[in-house]
């Protein structure tokens, strides 16, 4: 009996020891992965607050010392990007709202309203998702510049509006392009969400005599708030960070209507080389709007993901 009890005690101790080693190895592995993924971010933050001399003489991960710390990088980057920030937000926010709202309407019509030809229209939306940007750049530029010069048409209106200048009219074609190109992906995302909703909501509203538009406004739109958060975050990030359409439809990075993605590559660059402190400061400032959107819609984003799951 004593031998059996001793063996049992030894087995329990071995199990506890093995279990502890297993958990410790798990924690060590997790910490290593966290450090691996956060090291570039930490390096960028440290570089943003270093002088040129500190960048050259210190390890990138090391925080700046007293003589190597500066806020001039942030000030310079903010001054360089201030106008581009307004241009990007002026273009991205309406384009995001338009593509998300139209995508929701299209998904409602393709999911909860029965009509002939739904499958064909759905196929067109799918084709729109997989249509590469490069395939439409030349036709897009010719359309907005030669066939339908919308910017010159609406420029007098922008001159008359407060807080806007005439050159902001050049952002309207870019805004409409993003709306048109964003509707297909937004439609598919909303359609997958609407397919999971109980059909009893719509059936009950139809019995009460509600029209198609009233059902969308009173029932579908309110219960779609979580999915609106998900799609809004996704679409705003795509539009705000997009470069190719902006490079095609805006004449250059030195124009007053240039957006952040056009100006950012030139910030901190000069004939003497690249100022990495200014470059990192500009990169972090440029990322702030998307970070704010994520924080603002975090709750709706989480609810939308849980609903999708």
N, C-alpha and C positions, 0 to 999 in steps of 0.2 A: 504493500500500500504506500509506504514511504517513497519507494522508487517511482511508483506511478505518479504520486503527487509532485515529486521533484521534476519528472519529465514534463508534466503538464505546465508547471511553473516556467520551466525553461522554454517550452514552446510559445507560451504567451509572451515572454520577454523577447524572444526572437521575432515574433510577429510585430510587437510594438516597435522594436528597433528597425526592422525592415520597413514598416509603414512610415516611420519618421524619416528614414533616409529617402524613401520614395517621395514624400511630400516636400522635403527639402530640395531634392533634385528638381521637382516641378517648379518650385518658387524660383530657384536659381535660373532655370530655363526661361521662365516668364520675364524675370528681371533683365536677362540678357537680350531678349527680343525687344523689350520696351526701350532699353538703352540703344539698341541698334537702329530702331526707327526714329527715336527722338534726337539722336546725335546730330543729324543734319539741321534740324530745327534749332537746337541749342547753339550750334555753330553759327547759323545765320543771325540769331539774336545777338550773340556776343560780337560778331563782326559789325553789326549795325551801329553799335555804340563805341567803336574803336576808331582812333585816328589812323591815318595811313601808316604812320611809323609803328604803331602798336600792331596793326594787321601784319606788317612785314616781320616784326621781331618776336611775336608771341605765338603760342600754339592756338589754333582756331577755337578749340573747346574752352580755353582759359578765359575767364571774365576779364574785362579791361581794368587795369590798375588806375590809380588816381590820375596820373599824368597821361594815361592813354584813353581816358573816358571823354566822350564828347557827345553833345546833342546837335551839333551842326549838321551831321548827316541827315537826321530826321527833318530838320528845318529846310535844308536844301531840297530834299526829296519831296516834301510837302508842297513847297513853292513850285516845283517843276510839274507836279501832278495835279495841282488844285483845279485848273481848268478842265483837264481830262477827266477828273472825277465827276464833275458836273455833267460833262458830255456823255460819259458812260452811263450814269444813272438816269439821265434824261432819255437816253435811248433804250436802256435795258428794262426799266420798270414798266413803261407802257407796253413794250414788246412782250414781256413776260405775262402781264395781266391779259393781254389780248390773246396770246397763244393758249394760255391755260383756260380762259373762259370759252373760247371757240372750240377748243378740244373737248371740254366738258359737254358742250351742247351737241357736238358731232357724235360723241360717244353715247349720249342719251338717245339720240335719234337712231343710232345703229344698234342699240341694245334693247331698248324698252318700247320702241315704236315699230310696229309692223308695216312695211311698205315694200313694194316691188323694186328689186334692184339693189337691195342692201349688200349682198355679197360682192357685187361688182364695185361698189363704192368703197367697201372695206379693203378690197384688193388694191385700189388706187392709193388708199392711205398707207398700206404696207409698202407699196412701191416708193411712195414719197419718203419713207423712213430710210430706205436703202439707196436712195439716189445720192451719189457722192457730190460733195461741194464742188470739186474740180470740174464736174461735167456742166455746171450751170454758170460758171464765173463769166465767161465771155458773153453769152446771151444776156445775163443779168446786167452787166455793165452797159451793153449796147441798148438794152431796154430803158434803163433809168437815165442814160445820158443822151440818147438820140431819139428814141421812139416816144417816150413819155417822160420828159424832164420835170418830174414832180417838184424837185427842190426849187427850181426857179419860179414855179407857179405859186408856191406857198411862201416864198421869201418875203413879200410885202406884208403878209399877215404876221410873220415872226418879228419883223421890225416894229410893228405896232404893239406887240405884246410886251408887258413888263418882265424884267429879269431875263429876257431873251434877246439874242442878236440875230441878224439876218443869216449868218453862217450856220446857225443851228438848224436851218431848213435842210441842210445837206444830210442831216441825220435821219430825216423822215424816210427816205428810201431804204436805208439800212434797217430802220425799225420795222417797216412793213415786210422786208425780206425775212427777218427773223420770225415775225409772226407767222408768215406763210410756211416757212421751213419747220417751225416748231409745232404746228397744229397736228401733223400726223403722229408724232411720238406721244404728244399729250392725249390724243384721241385713244390710242391703244392702251395707254396706262389707265385712263378713266374707264375704258370699256371693260378691262379686266376687273376693275373695282365694282362696276355696276352689275356685272354678271353674278357677283356674289351676294347682291342685295335680294331680300325676299320680294317676290313678285306681288305679294298680297298688298303691299303699299300702293302700288300703281292700280291694281284691280279695284281696291276699295275707293280710290279717288275717282276712277272712271264710273263706278256705280253711282257716286254722288254727283256726277255730271261735270267733273272738272275737265277742262280742255288740256291739250298736250302741253301748251306753254305754262298753264297754271300748275300742272303736276310738277313740271321742272322747277318752277320758282318756289312753290310752297313745300314740296316734299323732297325732291332729288337734291336740289341745291343745298338746303340746310344739312342733310345727312352726309354730304360730300365734303364737309370741311376738313376732316383728317386727310383725305386724298388731295385736296387742294394744297395743303401744306407740303405734302410730299412732292407733288408735281411742280409747285412754285419754286421750291428750293432747287430742284433739279434743273428746271428751265432757266431760272435766273443765273445759276452758275454757268450753264452752257453759253448763254447770250453774253454775259459780262466778260467771260474769258475768251470769247471767240475772236479770232484774228483774221481769218482768210476773207470773209465778207467785208470786214472793215477795211482791210488793206486794198480790196478791189474797188469799193464804192467811195472811199475817202481818198483824196488826192495825195496825201502824204502825212508824215508824223509832225511836220513843221507847220501844218495848217491849224487855225484856231478851233476847228471842229473835231480834231483828232481825239480818239478815245484812249483809255489807259493802255490797252494792249499794243497800240501803235507807238506810244511815247516811251513805255517802260524799257524796251531794249536799248534806247539811247541815253537813259539817265545814268549818270556816273561815268560815261565814256568820253574820252578826249584824245587829242593827238599824243599825249604823254602816256596813255594807258587807261586802265579801268580802275576807278575808285570803288573798291569792293564794299566799303562802308556805306557809301551812298547807294550803291546797287542793292545791297541787302535791305537798307531802310526803305527804299522805293518798293521792293518786292513785298515787304510786310505791310506797308501802307496800302498797296494795291489789293491785298487779300482781305482787308478789313470789311468791305461791304458784304462779301460772301459770308464771312464769319458772323457778321451781325444778322444776316438773313437766317443762318442756321440757328442762332440763339433765339431769334424772335419766333421762329416756327418749329422749335424743337419739340414742343408738346404735341402739336398737330402731326409732325413728322413721325413721332413714336406711335401715335394712335393709328396713323395710316399704315405703318408697317405691320402693326399687330392685326389690323383688319385684313390686310393682304395675306398674311400668314394663315 
